[in-house]
Amino acid sequence: MKKIWVIDDDQAIRWVLDKALQKAGMQPRCFERVGDLWQALQAERPDVLVTDIRMPDISGLELLRQVKMQYPDLNVIVMTAFTDLDSTVIAFQEGAFDYLVKPFDLNEALALITRALEQSQNTAGADTAISSIDNDSVDKMMSKSSSRAMQDIFRAIGRLAPSKVTVLITGESGTGKELIARALHKHGARVNKPFVALNAAAIPKDLLEAELFGHERGAFTGASHLRKGRFEEANGGTLFLDEIGDMPLDLQTRLLRVLAEGSFYRIGGTQPVNVDVRIIAATHQPLETRVAQGSFREDLFHRLNVIRLRVPPLRERKEDIPRLVRHFLQLSAAGLGVATKRLSPDAMQVLQDFDFPGNVRQLENFCHWLTVMSPANVIGKSDLPPELLSSLTHYLPADAGAGQSNVAEDISFSSVPASASQAAQPVNQSFMSESEAQLQYAESQRFADNTPTMASSVSEQGSEGWLMLLEKEVLRQLMLGTSGIMDNLTTEFEKKVLSTTLAYCRGHRSEAATRLGIGRNTVTRKLKLLGFADE
């Protein structure tokens, strides 16, 4: 059971959270005083700590600060009845996972605690992954790419790594831009210095400046101590600025000065801070377009765009997919402690035919999904995730068509010859004059006289002709994982019957209702429900 510790001097809050957490299957432990909490921390450690911001012996912010200094991986949620900006900013600056505003909804509180648990687990895995990346996994991961485009990237890394030159990495989300940045650092002269990453899109604007440049003690309310920013943390090493295209304009100006002069001022500071930092920036956005739109400084763009590396999307290097799949399946299996699964040739072909809008990250997620969800060690077509199956227009499993020929044809329920389709167009008196209706009827008569139709098929073969089409369409939608098949097909059936009957009756609803065996008002109501214009 996950251990959730709560510290609050309000007995009612402690009681409510204790009961709610127990009911949710967690193991809560409540404290009234900070001294008792610290004593307990000497013996064990919770998975998540929930603290009030205002307590008699110490503030929640000071407790947060001390906890994060000694237990940096412990996620802390701050509860407060005061939603002022300063407290919120300071809480995030000091490393709070999130905050709850009193009075809070219990379901909201439980959902937030659950997210903190999940993030804590992911962070533990991520820390291991980063450690692995810093050692060997950059080379292992990137060695799975044999395409010409990626080989060009590798050669560029070899040339650029030893230098201090600024690099701009562009490419779609999920292509591995941070891996390339880490590779540039790992193979350079700064390998023994810090590699610090900051995502400009993931940090609120109010916090981003302090994250980059730090602040002096007393710079603003609650700034009780000096705090170094990412530039100082990366001094002597590499600062990776991810999603640089999302950086606010005012911070772009400050960043430009740092790049030009190699120094900056902390927030509230009066003395310049000199740093030696190599900048590697990345973005999925076209910066030239943002410059033209006025949302990105042109001088900063040219300062960053010294050397540009474009990472190709996965759809441009599909020959890398088999190696990457095997690599990710091995990683997933190792993480779960299960046997490594493999893909059948048909399943691998499906993966290679997919465009992967999420690129390598999406492929990795698919491999995790397959490791967890697939019941077989050899993964076939039918075991693939729904997103992949829905991309296959002609997909049916091999055994679904046993004893049938051409079952996997691209047949839809509305598939009829062109003339029949024309004859079955929606007809309404508000859109069609009498002469037009007669012309439409004449066309349908020519079709009936000269072309084998569904009607003739039914007269010759009973209902087998169109029922076979219906059966194939139902089977096709089942294999695609479609939901609401009954409603969808019923709607299409009614549309086709009504429009064809109205065309045959030259738009006269009363006659159509008689031929269909339903009331005229029913015809009118169904036409309205199905999206046809009313009279």
Salt bridges, closest charged atoms under 4 A:
ASP8 OD2 - LYS102 NZ 2.84
GLU44 OE1 - LYS3 NZ 3.30
GLU44 OE2 - ARG29 NH1 3.02
ASP52 OD1 - LYS102 NZ 3.23
GLU62 OE1 - ARG65 NH1 2.40
GLU94 OE2 - ARG65 NE 3.36
GLU94 OE2 - HIS225 NE2 3.84
ASP98 OD2 - ARG115 NH2 3.42
ASP134 OD1 - ARG182 NH1 3.28
ASP139 OD2 - LYS186 NZ 3.18
ASP139 OD1 - HIS187 NE2 2.95
ASP152 OD1 - ARG155 NH2 2.21
GLU172 OE2 - ARG315 NH2 2.44
GLU178 OE2 - ARG182 NH2 3.16
GLU209 OE2 - ARG254 NH1 2.70
GLU211 OE2 - ARG227 NH2 3.36
GLU211 OE1 - ARG230 NH2 2.89
GLU216 OE2 - ARG266 NH1 2.77
GLU232 OE2 - ARG266 NE 2.86
GLU233 OE1 - ARG230 NE 3.99
GLU243 OE1 - HIS284 ND1 2.73
GLU261 OE2 - ARG257 NH1 2.83
ASP276 OD1 - LYS164 NZ 2.89
ASP276 OD1 - ARG190 NH2 3.05
GLU288 OE2 - ARG308 NH2 2.64
GLU298 OE2 - HIS302 NE2 3.49
ASP299 OD2 - ARG297 NH2 2.63
GLU316 OE2 - ARG310 NH2 3.08
ASP320 OD2 - ARG317 NH1 3.25
ASP355 OD1 - LYS318 NZ 3.59
GLU364 OE2 - HIS368 NE2 3.66
GLU434 OE2 - HIS508 NE2 3.80
GLU443 OE1 - ARG446 NH2 2.29
GLU473 OE1 - ARG476 NE 3.15
GLU494 OE2 - LYS526 NZ 3.00
ASP534 OD1 - ARG509 NH1 3.77
ASP534 OD2 - LYS528 NZ 3.58
GLU535 OE2 - ARG509 NE 3.64
GLU535 OE2 - ARG520 NH2 2.97
